[in-house]
Amino acid sequence: MGTVEGYKRQAGEAAVNLVQPGMVVGLGYGSTAAYALRRLADRFRSGELEGLLGVPTALEVEQRAGELGLPLTTLEQHPQIDLTIDGADEVDPDLNLIKGGGGALLREKIVADASRRLIIVVDDTKLSPQLGTRFALPVEVLPFGWASAAGYLESLGAEPALRIRNDQRFVTDQGNWILDAAFGPISDLPGLATKLDRHPAIIGHGLFIGMATQVIVAGENGIRQIRPGG
């Protein structure tokens, strides 16, 4: 029997097999995507991925990729990304996602939207029958209007909590704050996303609906790949 950390590594490294020389690759954030980043750097240094360029989804990823020797680029230079490898906090049977546990949801969604393929890597504990069952929904808000956004989330049925790390408000790479909104199981994902997009203080949210083109899952029964529609 393996460990969750081992499964994360298996899933992350398996996704890197999909990367080809000359690709522009989105570099996801999180513990599982970190294994993909290291494996990607290994393949690049070995000469297997000549011409590779990476677009990081977080400042921490940018720093780590630089330390590993991966060449980086920007969306301004390459507005279309061939493939992005990223993690998720919760995955439903239709491959909809909750992301943002690490706080990089806004840049992750921008990079995902610019990608031809979004490959999600998870261990099997992240699979869920319905989003919101196991994970609160991260909502990125402007500091100026965070209390208004919190009240709005409450009106939608959530219990929002301002994210605190090390006894301080968590601050995203964009200088915003995060409300973790516990909705419970979410029955109408598109409807909720539309409502969240209406509030002016909400800059982004962790619902990624219909964006994943493939999910690589590792667990006790090995590695499997899931695509939309099964």
KADAVEN-V650690 format. One record per residue. N is the residue number from 1. NEAR is the number of other ideal C-beta (glycine too) atoms within 8 Angstrom. Layout:
N	NEAR
N	NEAR
This chain:
1	2
2	7
3	5
4	7
5	7
6	9
7	13
8	15
9	10
10	11
11	17
12	18
13	11
14	11
15	13
16	12
17	6
18	9
19	13
20	7
21	8
22	6
23	12
24	11
25	15
26	17
27	16
28	15
29	13
30	11
31	8
32	13
33	16
34	10
35	14
36	15
37	15
38	9
39	11
40	17
41	12
42	8
43	11
44	12
45	7
46	6
47	5
48	7
49	12
50	7
51	7
52	14
53	11
54	14
55	17
56	10
57	14
58	13
59	7
60	7
61	15
62	10
63	8
64	10
65	14
66	9
67	6
68	9
69	7
70	13
71	7
72	11
73	9
74	7
75	10
76	4
77	5
78	10
79	5
80	8
81	14
82	10
83	14
84	16
85	17
86	18
87	14
88	14
89	11
90	13
91	14
92	11
93	4
94	6
95	13
96	12
97	17
98	14
99	14
100	15
101	8
102	7
103	12
104	14
105	13
106	13
107	11
108	15
109	12
110	9
111	16
112	13
113	7
114	11
115	13
116	6
117	10
118	14
119	15
120	14
121	18
122	17
123	12
124	10
125	7
126	11
127	7
128	11
129	6
130	9
131	15
132	14
133	10
134	5
135	11
136	9
137	17
138	17
139	16
140	15
141	15
142	10
143	8
144	5
145	10
146	13
147	6
148	9
149	16
150	12
151	8
152	11
153	12
154	10
155	6
156	10
157	6
158	10
159	6
160	13
161	9
162	10
163	12
164	8
165	5
166	4
167	3
168	6
169	7
170	10
171	6
172	12
173	9
174	8
175	6
176	12
177	14
178	14
179	15
180	11
181	13
182	11
183	12
184	7
185	9
186	11
187	4
188	6
189	10
190	7
191	7
192	12
193	11
194	8
195	9
196	12
197	8
198	5
199	10
200	4
201	12
202	13
203	9
204	9
205	13
206	13
207	13
208	13
209	9
210	7
211	10
212	15
213	8
214	11
215	14
216	15
217	15
218	15
219	10
220	6
221	4
222	6
223	9
224	7
225	8
226	9
227	9
228	7
229	3
230	3
